């Protein structure tokens, strides 16, 4: 039986891209966004169960923070 990867490659890349886009939306630097995205992708591809848990938390946090930012832009008056 073949061992399964810790995180499928598509998921790891998606988390990296999401993290990079979130950083750019927060007015972060382009190189920092690329670095954070590449680091998150590398952790997802090379890591085990702890990496899976960390990426799941990271993905959830970026979802929550992105939603909060979008809601803050709404003018409710």
C-alpha positions in Angstrom: 0.0 0.0 0.0 1.4 3.4 -1.0 1.6 6.1 1.6 -0.7 9.0 1.0 0.7 12.5 0.9 0.3 14.6 4.1 -1.7 17.2 2.2 -2.7 16.9 -1.5 -0.6 19.2 -3.7 -3.7 21.1 -4.9 -4.7 21.9 -1.3 -1.2 23.0 -0.3 -1.0 25.3 -3.3 -4.5 26.7 -2.6 -3.6 27.5 0.9 -0.4 29.2 -0.2 -2.2 31.3 -2.8 -4.9 32.2 -0.4 -2.4 33.3 2.2 -0.5 35.4 -0.3 -3.7 37.1 -1.6 -4.8 37.8 2.0 -1.4 39.4 2.8 -1.7 41.6 -0.3 -5.2 42.6 0.5 -3.9 43.8 3.9 -1.5 46.1 2.1 1.5 43.8 2.7 4.5 43.7 0.4 4.6 41.5 -2.7 7.8 39.7 -1.8 6.4 39.0 1.7 3.2 37.6 0.2 5.1 35.4 -2.2 7.4 34.2 0.6 4.5 33.4 3.0 2.6 31.6 0.2 5.7 29.5 -0.8 6.4 28.7 2.8 2.8 27.6 3.5 2.9 25.4 0.3 6.2 23.8 1.3 4.9 23.0 4.7 1.8 21.4 3.3 3.8 19.3 0.8 6.5 18.2 3.2 4.7 18.0 6.5 2.8 15.4 8.3 -0.2 15.5 10.7 1.0 18.6 12.5 1.4 20.4 9.2 -2.1 19.4 8.2 -3.4 20.8 11.4 -1.4 24.0 11.0 -2.6 24.5 7.4 -6.2 23.9 8.4 -6.0 26.5 11.1 -4.2 28.9 8.7 -6.9 28.4 6.0 -9.7 28.9 8.5 -8.0 32.1 9.9 -7.6 33.6 6.5 -11.3 32.8 5.7 -12.4 34.5 8.8 -10.2 37.5 8.4 -11.1 37.9 4.7 -14.8 37.8 5.7 -14.3 40.3 8.4 -12.5 42.7 6.0 -15.2 42.4 3.4 -17.9 43.0 6.0 -16.0 46.1 7.4 -16.1 47.6 3.9 -19.9 47.4 3.7 -21.7 50.7 4.4 -24.7 49.8 6.5 -26.2 53.3 6.8 
